[in-house]
Amino acid sequence: MNLLAIFIISFVVALSGALVPGPLLTAVIYKSPQHGVKTGPLIILGHAILEIIMVAVIVLGFSRFVANDTVLKIISFSGAVILLYFGIKMFCSLPGVSLDYTGRQTRSGNLAVTGMVLSLANPYWTIWWLTIGLGLVLGAKKAGMAGITAFFTGHILADLGWYSLVAFVISKGRHFISLKVYKWIIALCAVMLIGFGVWLGITSLLAKK
């Protein structure tokens, strides 16, 4: 498989995953009015750092140590707690939610950390890398470091492009949607995170050893 094919396949697969609503999308929607267009790229920066580590884990052959029931169960339960925290925090912040942060000083240094934490909190991110991602990385590895680079570039550009677009639309939201509609969107995202966290916690506790 040539480098262009590796890049295209990686981009399309990653984009299909990014389009599915999840914790990262929720964070971008929630943070964009406050931090602007840079929200998407900064959250994806944190996400990308973890993905570089995961690719290295796979390339170096360490993935077998992560892909066991005990580790995945711990990841699932820890993720459930984190998602519950973020969901409840979002829900409680609804009264102070605004679409207009013009002139306010907002710190964006923690956006990359948010991207890292929410990626780790989602066990399906780990499972994806240990299944679909594993196959794609090993396939790209046949073309050497150039293949790995083409794979990772395509993968990250898909995430970066989609979440940057979402951040742009939401940060300019006051021109397209009302504050009331935006609050309903945030409430829905919060409920989804809380529901996902509860479901994840229950299933991880009931999972057979």
N, C-alpha and C positions, 0 to 999 in steps of 0.2 A: 504494500500500500504506500503510495507516494505521500509527500508531506501535505499537499493541498487536500487530498482526500481525508487525511487524518484531521486536519484543521476543520473542514466542513462538517464531518461526522460529529466531532467534539462540540462544535458550535450548535448544531441542530439539537443534539441530545441535551446539552446544557440548557438551551433556550426552552425546550419543552418542559424541563423540570422547573425552571425559573417562573414560568407562566402559571404554575400551580400555586394557589394561595398558601402561604405558610408564615412562620415567625418572621423571616427577613422582610417579606412584603409588608407585613403588619407594622414592623418597626419603621420602614421607609415612609409609609403613609402617615404614621403618627408623628414622626420627627421632622418631616419636610417643611411644614409651614414655619417652624421655628428656625431651622438651620438652612433652608433654601435648597437649591439644586445640588449643592455639594453633599447632601445627605446620602444620596445613592452611592456615589463613588467612595465615600469614607466608610460606609457600612460594608461595602463590598471589599474594601481594602482589608478589613479585619477578617472577613470571610475568606479572602484569597490567601492570607497568611496561613490559616489552618489548612487550606487545600494544598498549598505547597508542601506542608508537613505530611499530609496524607499521601500525596504522590510519592514523596521520599520514602515513606513507610512501605508502600507497595513495591517500589523499585528495588529497595534494599532487602525485601523479603520478610519484613517484620509483621505483615498483615495477619499472619496465622496466629500471632499472639493476641491480637485484638479480637479476632473473629471467634470468640467462644461465648457460650451462654451466660456465664457469670459476669463477664465484662459488659456484654450488651445489656444485661438486666440492670446493672449498676448505672450504666449510661442512661437507660430509659427512665429509671426512677429519679435520678438527679435532674434529668431534663424536664420531667413532670413538675418538679418543685419550682424550677426556674421559670417555666412557662406560666405556671399558676401565679407566681409573683408578678411577672410582667403584665399578665392579663388583669389582675386585681388592681395593680398600680395604674394602668391605663383607665380602667373603669372609674376609679376614685378621682382621677384628674379631669373628668369630663366637665365639671363646672367651670374650670379655668381654661378650657381649650379655646384657642383663637386661631383665626386664619390671617391675622394681621400682626406681625412682629416687627413692623417697620420702626427703625430707630432704637430697638432694644438690643442690648448686648447679649448675645447668646454664645455659650461655649460649645464647641463642636468636637473637642478633643476626645470625648468618650464615645463617639460614633463608631470608630473602628473597633473599640472594645465591645460595644453592643453587637456588632457583626460577628465577632468571635464567640461571644457568650451564647447568642441565639443559635448559631450554627452548632455548637457543642450541645446545646439543650435539645436540639432536634435529633433523636436517635435515628431517624430515617436518613439523615445526612450521612451518618456513619455506615448504616446498612447499605445505602446507595454506593458508597465508595468501596465497600467490601464485596460488592456483587457486580453491578454494572460498571462502576468506575474501575474496578480491578481488571475486568476484561479489556476495557478500552486502553488502560495504561499499559498492560502487558502487550497488547497489539501494537501500540505506538512504540514501545521499547524496542521492537524488532528493527526500527529505523534509527536506533541509537538516540543520542541526546537531542538531535534535531527533531526526531519524532516526538519525544516527550515534550519538547518546547512547543511544537506545533499543536499538540493536544492541549497543553495547558493554556496556551494563548487563545485558542478557539473557545475553550471552556469559560475562561474568565471574561472574555469580550462579550459573550452572550449574557452573562450575569450583569456585567457593567452596563451594557447597552440598555437592557430592560429596566433595571432598577434606577438608572439615571433618568430614563424617560418618565418613569412613575414619579420620581422626586420632582422633576420639572413640572409635570402636570399638577401635582398636589401643591407645590410651593406657589404656583400661580392660581391656586384653587379659588381664591376670592373673586377671580374674574369669571369663573365657570360655575361654581356651586356656592350655595348659601352656607352660613355657619351652622344652621340647623341640620342641613343634610350632612355636612362634614362630621358633626357630633354623632349622628346616627351611624355613619361609616366607622368611626372610632369605637362606638359602643358595640357594633357588630364584630369588629376585629377583636375587641377585648373578650367578648363572649366566646368567640371561636378559640382564642388562646386558652381561656379557662376550661372550656369543654375538652379541648385536646389534652390539656395538662391532666385533668381528672381521669379521662379515659386511659391516658398513657400510664398514670400512676397505678390505676387498678389492674391493668393488664400486666404491668411489670411485677406487681406483687403476687398475682395469681399464676404467673408463668411457671411451668414445671421446670425443675432443676435438671 
